[in-house]
Amino acid sequence: MPSPDEILNAKILVVDDCADNIDLMLEILRDAGYANVSSTMLPGMVCGLHRQHCYDLILLDLQMPELNGFQVMKGLKEIEQDGYLPVLALTAQPSFKIAALEAGARDFISKPFDLLEVHKRIHNMLEVRLLYKELAQYSKQQQELALHDPLTGLPNRRLLEDRIATTLQHAARHMRKAAVMYLDLDGFKAINDTHGHACGDEILRQVAARLVGSSRKEDTVARVGGDEFVIVLGEVGGLADAQEPASKLIEVVSEPYKVGDLTLHLSTSIGIALYPDHADSVNPLIQKADQALYDAKRSGKNRHCAAQPAAGMDGAAPDVAPAASPQRQGVSATA
């Protein structure tokens, strides 16, 4: 539940064409301890102000010249796409009360103001509004957790598959190729076994940062479990366009890692699969890259290997390329 301080610091806008009514409402609000209150006598500005400030409560007079409160609420509905309109209608017309609720207002206050009613309705509505925002934020965080790896913040396999599907659609539409690179860290188990999982987790975070820093903004870097990562490349002309960044990533991953007083070393092996050369859909493409990864592992690690052609194409031995400057595999530590 929102705390008393959160309620008193909520953003409130008072909208009325009568200066005396605005002054009275501002006095009521400030005397009650509300600290973030503003006002306008121009109903045409309300939507723009709400886009800018995202008010927690709009105290809206229904009878105003040029734009009345119902017209203002219609504009606010276009902003509040989730359907929650933070409007507390102000009206002296009993017949307007139900009409205001039907138009989207959450509640109403009758004119002339009853002080106790004003305080209670404002407090209750702010409490509900802030709780609604908390729940919406919690839901957003849960969605993020469902699609991202909690350790590195990278997309997880679920989001990865969606990103690959989008990349393949784009490639097909523009008659281009796309590539999936499957990475596995060489020597990572030794780090966990020797220095513990906390050290291993820090290495994974550093690896993730290096992979992101060495990739294009339009590419996707994902962690798919353990010490395995996948990078999706769009707008690829051919295999060479994937092999060059793969070689770069091998060099980047092989640079020393500092964890506390330790200096650690490891390398990476990479499998590359090309769309549509090696597979023409998401999961087969990932599988082809995974198979190529194990070819790279069997060929000595610390290198990249391309997948074999899809069925119906000329068979060939795996295209294995060692790192440009082979690094020591495994793990070493210096205090």
N, C-alpha and C positions, 0 to 999 in steps of 0.2 A: 504493500500500500504506500502511496505517496506520503512523505513526511509533512508535518506542518510548515516547515521552512520551504519545501518544494512548492506547496500550494501558495504560500504568500509571495513567492518569487515567480509565479507563473506569469506569462505575457498576456496582458489584457488590453483590448481595444474598445473604446466607447465611441459609438457612432450615433449622432443625433444632430438635427438641424437647428436645435435651440441651444444657444450658449448657456442659458441658465440651467437647463437639464444636464448638460455636460458637466458644468461646474459642481452641481449637486452630487452627481454620481462619482466624480473624481474625489470629492471630499469624503463621501461614504467609503469608498475603496481605500483611500489612504489612511483614514482614521482606523480602519479595520486591520491595517498593517500590510496591505498589498503594495509591493515596492516597484513593480514593473508595469506601470499603467500609462497608456497614451490615448489620444482621442483625435477625432476628425469630424468636421461638420460637412464634409464633402463625400457623399456616398459613392460617387464615381471612382474614388481613390481606394476604396476598401479592398478590392480584389488585388490590386497592385501591392498594397501594404501587406496583405496576408501572404502573398507569394514571397515577399522580402523577409518578413519577420516570423511567419508561421505561428500565429497567435494560439494560445491555449483556450482563450475565451473571447468572443466578440459580442459585446452588449449592443444590440442593433435595434434602433427605433424603426418601426414599421411604416410610419407616416412621414414621408419626407418628399420635398419637391424634386423634380427631375428624375431621380431614381428612388423608388420606394424600397422598403426592406425586403419585399418578396423578390424584386428584381435583383437586388444585391445577392440574396441567397442563391438565386439561379446561377449567377456568376461564380459564387464560391463553390458550388457543387462541381464545377469543372476543374477546380483546383484540388478539392478533397476527393480524389479518385477512390479512396477506400470507403466512401459513403458516410464518414463521421463528420458532421458539420458542427463546429464548436460555437454555435450561435445561441445566445439567450435573448429572445425577442422582448422588446420593450413596447408596450401598447396600452392605450387608454380605452380601446374598443374591445369589449368582451367578445364580439363576433370574430375578431381577428385571432383569438388565442388558438382555436382549433385549426384555423387556416394556416397559422404560423407553424404548428407542429406538422401539419400535412406537407408544408413546403420544405421541411427539413430541419427546422429549429429543434434543439434538444429540450428546451423548456422556455418559459416566459415569465416576465415580471409585470405586474399591473401598475399602471399609473393612476393616481398619484402613488408614490412609493411608500410601502410599509417597510420600515427599517429592518425589522426582524425577518420578514420574508426575503428582502434583498440579500441580507447576509447569508441566510440559509441556502437559498437557491444558487447563489454564486459559489459558495463553498462546496456544495454537493456536486455541482456540475464540473468544477475544477478537479475535484477528487476523481470523478469518473473519467474525465478527459485524460488526466495524467496517468491513471491506471491503464487506460486504453493504449496510450503511447508506450508504456512500459511493456505491455503484452505484445504490441506490434514489434518493438525492438527485440524482445526475447525471441519471437517467432523468426525474425530476420536472422538473428544470431544462430538459431537452430538450423535454419536453412543453409547458412554459411558452413556450419560444422558438418552438415550432411554432404557437402560438396567439396570440402577442403581437408587436407591432412592437418591434424591438430599440432603436430610437431613443427613442421616447416611452413605451414600456411599455403602450400602449393595445392593446386587442384588434385583431387583424388581420382581413383579409376572411374567412378561414376561420371564426374564432370569431364574427365579426359575423353571418354567415349563420345560424349556429346560434342566436344570440341573437334574430335577427329571427323565425326559425321559432317559437321558444318564445313570443315576444311575440304573434305572430299567433294561435297556438293559444289563448293566454289571452284575447285579444280576442274570438275566435269563441265561446269557451265562455261568456263573460260578456256577449255581444252588445254589445261596445264597438268602438271604432275604435283604430287605431294609426297612427303616422306615422314616415316615414323622411325625415330631412333630409340632403341631400348638399351638403357645403361645399367650395368651392375658394377658395384665397387669391388675391386680386387684387394683382398687383405683386410676387409672391414671386420670380419669375425675375430681376427686376431686382436683388433683394437678393443672390441667388447670384452673378449676373454681376458686380456691383459690389464686393461685400465677401467673396465666397468661400463655399464650402460649409460651412465650420465655423460661420460666422455664420448661414447659412441653417438649419443643424441646430439651433442654439440658439433661433432664432425658432420653429421647429416645436415644440420642447419647451415653449416658453412658450405658444404657441397651444394645445397639448394641455392644459396645466395650466389655462388660462383656460376652455376648453370644459368640462372636467370640473368646475371650480369653479362654473360657471354652469348646470350640469345637475342634475337630481334624481338622488338616489342610485340609484333603480331604473332610470334610463335607461342606455343603452349608448353610450359615445363610442368610436369606432374610427378608426384611420388606415388608409386603403385604398390608399395609395401616393402618393409625391411630396408635394404640398401639398393633398391631398384627404382629407377627414374625413367620416364618416357618424355621425349621432346617431339613435338609435332611441327613440321615445317610446311608452310604453304608456299605457293608460287615457286615451285621447283622446276627447272628446265630439264634436269636429268640427274643421274646418280652422282655425278661429280659435284653438283650443288649441295648434296647432303654429305659427301665424303669430306669436303673441305671444312665445314663446321664441326664434323665429328673429330677430325684431327685436332682442331683447336680445343675442343672440349677435353680431349685426352690430356693435352698439355696443361690446361687450366686445373683439372682435377689433380694432376700429379704434383702440383706445387705444394710445398710444406704447409702443415696445419699447426697453428699454435692453440693449445688448450691448457690454460694455466701455465705451469712451468715446463710443459711438454712440447716437443716438436715432433709431429707425427707425419708419416708418409703412407700413401696408398695410391693406387692407380685405378683405372676404369677400363672395362671392355664394353664395346658398343656393337649392337646389331642394327642394321639399316634395312628397312623395307620400303619399297617405292610403289605409290599408286599411279597408274593401274598396272604397272609391270609385274609386280609380285602378288598383288591381291587387289580386289576391287570393292571391298567392304571393310567395315571397322574391325571386327574381331579377327578375321583372317589376316588382316594387315598387321595387327599387334602380334599374332602368333608367328607370322613370318619373321618379324623383327626379333622376337624372342628366340626363335630357332637360330637366326643369324648370330645372336649374342653368344649362344653356346658354341657355335663354330669358332667365334673369336676366342672364347675361353680355351677351347681345345687346341687352338693354334698357338697358345703361349700367353694369352692375356695381354692387357695394356695395348689394345689395338681395336680397330673396327673391322667389321665384316658385313658384306651385303648379302641379302637373301638370295636364294636360287630362284630362277624364273618360275612363274606360275605354270600350272599344267597346260600343255599345248604349245609352250614356247620351248626354244632350244635349251636343252639342259647344259649346265656348265658347273664347274667347280666353284665353290664359294670364293668371292672376291675378298680376300683378306689383306688388310693393310696394317702393318705395325705402326706404332707411334713414331713420329718424326725423330724424336729423341727419347729412346726408351728410358723409363724411370725405374728405379729400384722398386720391386713389388714388396708387399707385406707391410710390416710396421717397424718403425724404430722410434726410440724416445730418448731425448736428452733433457736433463734437468736444467 
